[in-house]
Amino acid sequence: MQETRLPPIDIMHKAVIERDESFEGVFFLGVKTTGIFCRPGCRARTPKPQNIEFFPSAKEALIDGYRACKLCHPMEMSGAIPDWLQPVLQEIDDNPEIALKDDDLRQRNVDPVRVRRWFKKHHDMTFQAYLRARRVNHAHGQIRQNGSVTHAAFDSGYQSLSGFASAFQEITGFSPSRSAGRKIISLTRLLTPVGPMFAGASEEGICLLEFNDRRMLDVQIKVLSKRMDAEFVPGEHRHFAVLEQQLQEYFAGQRQKFTVPLFVPGTPFQQQVWKGLQDIPYGETRSYQGQAEAIGNPKAIRAVARVNGENRIGILIPCHRVIGKDGKLVGYGGGLWRKQYLLNLERANKAARE
């Protein structure tokens, strides 16, 4: 069972050598000569291959007698919010209009440089840019609800309407006075056992769920932004809490179907293919030919494969359940090792219930 939950051993060895952080949470390595287990991206000296054994979880490494590395802290989920930052982010969640300068952070015994580095690494933006985006996101919602730009500006902590309008225009691409007719897609970052993911939500539902290291992520965001005539802005959304809870249940083997609302704008053919993906039963797979036949268009195998690759909502719209006709894994934007992990997870949980 343990081996079926791990990527191929040659891929894991390569990840260890390259200190590939995209495998964080997917596997852990135990170093036989030291009795210590680490993350794949640990900066300690790389052990020899014969001295490594792999585990799908930190728990199993501990049970096997290994101790957690003090350098990479493998007991903590990769990308998790560190303890020293959590109070600050909680304060921001409680007060979306708050503006925290460097001196404000120091008064809270938090190093501004440390905060800036964490945000650049995990969100690819500075802390101040993150705050501005969240405040604008919050203000946009207020304007759509009551139509008052003035109230939204001052409630968001801005001292002048001109400063608010300038920041709003820069982040959203349109002026506050045009908010009533424009959309914003709220963007957040979620942690999963197979790596961090970016999620996007509109009022209609979740419209984006992609691994943050996917090569086509920028393209997906641009296409979706154009199709929805909306801008992506970091912020909270009511759909995110439901999404995060259901993803946790899925990876824990407690959920087979997702009920969080989805919004998947596309052509009629794209809609048909994505609906067909959702009809593939949990724990089962289908070939591209089988998928084309299932939607009543048996000659559209290549077109079906292309649309699968255009899927913007990973896991929830399970394109990972489509494999080659010969049974081999092919074509997954998140990486074939993730596809294998998800299929193994579903098969193991389905077998356990039967």
Residue, then its C-alpha position, 0 to 999 in steps of 0.5 A: m500500500q505504501e509504495t502505491r502512494l508514492p511517485p516512481i522511485d527514480i522521480m523521487h531520487k531526482a527530486v531529492i538531488e534537485r531539492d525540488e520543493s514542488f514535491e513537498g508533502v508528497f513524500f518524505l525521505g528517511v536517511k538511514t545513516t542519521g535516523i533523520f527524515c526530511r522534506p524533498g527540498c531540505r537544504a542539508r547535504t544530499p545523502k547517497p541513494q542507497n542510504i535513503e528510504f521514502f515514506p508517503s507521510a511524516k507519520e509513517a517515517l516517525i513510526d519507522g523510528y526516524r526523527a524529524c529534521k531540525l533544519c527543514h521541519p518536516m512535521e509542518m505542512s509546506g507553505a503553512i502560515p508560520d506561527w509568528l505570522q498567524p496573528v497578523l493575518q488573523e487581524i487582517d481577516d478580522n479587519p479587511e480595511i486595515a493598513l499595516k506599515d513597517d512600524d505597525l509590524r514592529q509594534r507587533n514584534v514582527d520583522p517587516v523584512r521577514v514578512r516581505r520575504w514570506f509573501k514574495k516566496h508564497h504569493d509572489m507579491t509584497f506584503q503591502a501589495y497583498l494588503r492593498a489588493r485585499r482592501v480594494n477587493h473588499a471595497h469593490g464588494q461594498i460598492r457593488q452592494n451600496g453604490s457609494v464610492t466615498h463610503a467604500a474609500f474611507d471604510s477601506g482606510y484611504q485618506s483621500l478619494s484620489g488615492f483610493a481611485s488610483a489604487f483601485q484603478e491600478i489593481t482592477g483595471f477599472s475605476p471605482s465608479r464602474s464597479a457596479g458593472r464589473k467583476i472581480i475574481s477573488l484569489t487565494r492560496l490553499l495547501t494540499p498534500v500534493g502541493p499548494m494550489f491557487a483558487g479563484a472564486s466569483e459569485e457563481g462559484i469556484c472558477l479556478l483551482e490549479f497547482n501553483d507550479r503549473r506551467m500554463l497557470d498564467v495562460q489559464i488566468k488570462v483566458l479566464s479573466k478575458r472570458m469573464d471580463a474580470e480581474f483577479v484580486p487576492g481576497e476572501h470569498r464565501h466559497f473558499a471555506v467550503l472548497e478548503q473543507q471539501l478538499q481536506e475531506y477528499f484527501a482524507g478519504q472521506r469525500q468522493k463527490f464535491t458539492v461546492p458550486l463551480f463556474v466553468p465558462g466555455t464553449p458548448f463543446q468544452q462544457q460537454v467535455w468537462k461535464g463528462l469528466q465529472d461523470i467518471p466514477y470515483g476510483e475509476t479511469r477512462s481512456y480518451q477514446g472512452q471519454a469521447e464515446a461517453i459524450g456521444n462524439p467518438k471521433a473527437i478523441r484529439a479534441v477531447a484531449r485538448v479540452n481536458g488540458e484546458n480544464r481550469i478546475g483540477i481535482l473537482i473536475p477530475c481530468h486526472r481520471v483520463i488515461g491512455k488507451d494502453g493504460k499508461l498515464v499521459g497528459y496532466g498539467g499538474g505533473l504525472w506524479r500528481k496524477q498517479y498520486l490522486l488515482n492511487l488515493e482514490r483506488a485505495n479509498k474505494a477498495a477500503r470501502e468495498 
